Structures are given as structure tokens and as C-alpha cells.
């Protein structure tokens, strides 16, 4: 099973999240990436190295090829807002954790009926600038930092970005039900599970 959650962003958890992030950063000699879009492109391949490491044990996942990594970077990072991509670095500027979020495109895609042209791209651009909803796509943490609270650093930047941009509601991607490393992230927010997907296997003989 895969489950999805809808999160309501409030200021009730602000102090708790920010204090936890500050403590974890100091304890592990970590810091957040603060570079611009050009700097993001330089370290983007490292994010996919973390994905391969963090997701390798999950059902249905396979390593990404170099061509796939390049394709994802070229397709999505060009219009990404660096504030929506929190990246945790160690003392040697190596990526050890990250998150990828975007303002929600659901309503924009409904308006343009899935067509970007001739004018369907306009709702998409508007959704990037003004939106009260966001989607959480990916979160990854290197094995060596699991259980050390590094997720609090990722969530702290996500929280600040959502509050600054007026994001009130957030939807997670489908999370494998047994993937507790990801599902525990939502404890910082007012979250409710609102969707479930199930795959059935039929053996043919």
C-alpha cells in the first residue's frame, strides 16, 4: 500500500521545528545550502546520489541512469525555486539530505486540461508565483545520518518557505506504507491521511 497525507500548515509548530533544526545542525556540524540557481545546478547530481542510497531498499525502486538524472535536472530544475529545495550539507559541502517541493500544479492543470500550448503554460506560471497549496515530491537522507534528526533541518526550511509564501495546505506524494523514515516527517505538522493506493499481484500460470 501507498498512503498520501494532506498537511495543514500552521504556526503552532514553528518554535519546535526551528529549535530542533538549530540543535541538530550544531551537533553534527551541518549547514543549509544557500546558493543561487547556478550553484544548485552544480550540486544537483549529488541529490540523485542520495536518492539512490536512501530509496534502494524500497519496493519497486531501481538506480537512476546518468541519462535519467540529466533529464530530470534539465526538465525541472530550470524553473525550480531554490527556497523550495532545502539541501543539507556537511563540513565538506557534501549533500547529506534534501527535500524537493513545488507549489501545486493541480488546479493549473485542470484549467489548461493538461495542455501547455498555446496558452496552457500561463496557469502554470501563475501557480508558481501565487498559490496556497504545495506538493512534497521527494525527501532523502544518507544512511549514516538516519536517526540523527537531520529531517528537522529539511522540514524547518520547508516550513519557513511555506509560511513566507502563504502556503496553507500541502499534499505528500504516495509514500510506501512501510517507509517509516519518510512518514515520520509529517509529525511536525497537522497531517491527515486522505488517500490510499493498493497494488495487487496476480501470478499467471
N, C-alpha and C positions, 0 to 999 in steps of 0.2 A: 504494500500500500504506500501511496504518497499522499501527504496531507499538506494543505495550504492554510495559512492564517492571515487574518486581517488585523492590523495593528492600529490602534488609535494613539496618535502622538499627543502627549500632554506634557506639562511642565512638572508633573509630580515626581518624576524620577531624575530630574536634571542634576541635582546635587549629588545623588548617589552614584550616578554614572560617571560624572566628571571627576569625583574624588577617587573612584576606583581606577579610572584610566591614569590619573596622575601618579598614583601609588605603584601601579604595575610598570609604568614607563621608567620610573626611578629605580625600582627594584631590579629590573632586567636590562638597564642601560639601553632603552629603546626610545625611538622618537618617530614622529609622523612625517611623512613626505609633504613638503610644502612648495614643491616646484611648479612650474607652469606646464602648458600643454606639450611644449617641445621636450621638456625633461621627462614627462610622462611617457612619451613615445619611446624614449631610450630605455626605460626600465620595464616597459610593458611585457617583453618576453619573460621576464622573471615571474610575473604574475601567473603565467601559464605553467611555469615550472612548479609553482606552489599548488596549482590546481591538480596537476598530475600526481603530486605527492599526497595531497590531502584527500583526494577522491578515489585513489587507486583501489581501496578495499570495498567500495560500494558496488552494489549490484548494477550491472549494465554499463559500467564505465570502462573506457579504453583510453590509452595515452593519445594525446593530440599530436598530429604530424606537424612538421615545420610549416608546411603549406597552409594547414588549418589555422595555426597560430597567426601567421601573417594575414590570412584572410579576415580573421576576427578583428585584428588590430586595425587593418585598413578600413573595415566596414563600420566599426562602432566608435573607435577612439577619436576619430576626427571631430565628431560633434559632442563628445562627452565633456561634461563639466568636471574639472578636477576635484571640486568640493564634494562631488557625489561619489568619488572613488577614494575612500580612505586607504592609505597604504602605510604599514608599519615597517620601519627599517631598524636594523641593528647598528651597532657602533661602526661597522664597516660598510654601511649603506646598502646592505643586502636585504632584499624583500623577505620578510618572515611571515607577514599576514596582510590581508587586503579584503576589501569588500567592493562590489560593483552595484550601484543603484542608479536609477534613472527616474525622472518624472514619468508618470504613467502615460502611455500612448493609447490606452483602451478607447477612451471617448473620441480621440482624434481619428483612430482607425474606423470607428463606427461612422463618423461624419464623412470620411472620404471613401467609405466602403472598401477599404483595402487598396485603393489605387493612389499612387503618388502623383500621377500626371493626368491631366495638365495642371490642375491646381490642388491636388490632394496633399501636396507637401506643406501647404500653408497651415492646416490644423496641427501638423506635426511640429512645425517650428513654434507655433503658439503654445503648444503643450510643454515644450522645453522651457519657455520663458515664464508662463503663468499656469500654475497647476496646484490643486490642493491634494493630489494623490501621487504616490510614488510606488515603484516596484523594486523589490530587492531581488537581484539576479544571482549573485554569487558571493560566497564568503569562503576564504581558505586560510588555513594556518599550518605552518610547518610542524611536523611531528614533534620536534624537540620542544616546542613551545605550547603543546597541548596541555591543558590543565593548569596553566600559569596565569590565567585571567587576561590574556592578550586580547581576547574578544571584546573586553571592555573598552580598549583603546579604539578599536574599529567602530564600535557602537557609539562611542562618545562623539566622534566626528560626524557620523551619520545623524545623530540626534541634533547636533548643532546646525548642520546643514538643513535638515527638515524644518527646524524651528525658524531659522533665518528666512527660508523661502516660503513659509506659510503652508507647509505640507501637514495635513491633518490626518490623512489615512494612508496606510501602507499595506501592500499585499506582498506576501512572500512567494517565491517560486515553489513549485511542488518539492517538498522535502521527503526523502525516503523515511518512512516511519521509524526505522531503527537507527537513523543517523542522529544520535543524541548530541553529538558535537555541534551540529547546526541548530537543532531545535531548542537547545538550552539558551541560545542567543536571545530568543524572544521574551525571556523572563524579565528583561529590563523594561518592557513595555506592557501596556494594556492590550493583550492579544487574545483573540478567539479563533479557534479552528473553525473554518467555514466551508472547506471543500475537502473531499477525499477522492482519490483515484485508485483503482484497483486493476491489476493485471492478472488475468487467468492464463494458465498454461495447459494446453491440451496436447497430449502425446499421441502422435499418429502412428498406427501400426498396420 
